Amino acid sequence: MNNTQGVKTAVFPVAGLGSRFLPATKAIPKEMLIVVDKPLIQYAVEEARDAGIERFIFITSQGKASIEDHFDSSPNLEKILHDRNKIADLKRLKALELDHGQAIFIRQHAPLGLGHAVWCARHLVGTEPFALILADDLILAEKPCLKQMIDNYTESDTNMVAVMEVERENVNRYGILDIASDATGIKIKAKGVVEKPSIEEAPSTTAIIGRYILNSQIFEHIGQQKPGINGEIQLTDAIQSMMKDHPLYGFRYDGQRFDCGTKEGWLEANFAFAYAEPDLREQMIRTLSKYHPS
């Protein structure tokens, strides 16, 4: 599927430790955690594909080779499936492969934050706007979230972030928009953004989630940032700096977001995505009724 807004590249930061899921993530990247029958990173790549993305840049770290293997061909397995006439399984396997040259894997050598991870892609992105997808944020939507954003993005928007409303007691978990105007109810013009503010300091309850369309000028602003808490370079700080010359818009997407960076969010995502599958729904209801009878 093609898009007409010039957003052809997506960056996937997948270098995180996933410590909340230890010991499961000791040997398995958190992005390879399964929701129903697919790893989180596959959902992210499929969302990007459906939005017309043509080039996929993965920011990895040591121990993440299974992500690269997942999107590679597997001749031995393909032959076995073919010989056993498991054609449907073979088609599903082939469908997840990325074409030659579409996927680029580069290393973030130290855990220096999301801003630094994005900065690692600076020489590959070039001068065009690009998408940034955080696989931890899984979104169940009839029309993929990134596709919704690209369909509503114009070059004059410069930077766009997906947003949702959160409870005020949870604002310290997110980047929060300071809203300038909210005329349409879909696009929100921001006058600032605050990273993980206290309840008292939060300018709104409109929170950024893991979908971005960014102007390539962001790399210059990231490069000027000094490390903050835990020695990390925050993307939010670079976006705030960039707003002096380039606007930022929040986009209210249609869908349900699951924070799969937490155990409870990941479990809920499994329930929701299984329930959305007609062939799994009834079994899901029966299974849950065993543990919570009405």
KAFENCOR-V90316 format. One record per helix or strand. SS is the DSSP state (~ for helix, > for strand). FROM is the first residue (numbers start at 1). LEN is the number of residues. If there is no record, write none. Layout:
ss->SS from->FROM len->LEN
ss->SS from->FROM len->LEN
This chain:
ss->> from->9 len->5
ss->~ from->19 len->3
ss->~ from->24 len->3
ss->~ from->30 len->3
ss->> from->34 len->2
ss->> from->38 len->2
ss->~ from->40 len->11
ss->> from->55 len->6
ss->~ from->65 len->6
ss->~ from->75 len->9
ss->~ from->87 len->9
ss->> from->103 len->5
ss->~ from->114 len->6
ss->~ from->122 len->4
ss->> from->130 len->4
ss->> from->137 len->4
ss->~ from->145 len->8
ss->~ from->155 len->3
ss->> from->159 len->7
ss->~ from->168 len->6
ss->> from->175 len->7
ss->> from->187 len->9
ss->> from->206 len->9
ss->~ from->218 len->6
ss->~ from->229 len->3
ss->~ from->235 len->8
ss->> from->248 len->5
ss->> from->256 len->4
ss->~ from->263 len->13
ss->~ from->278 len->14
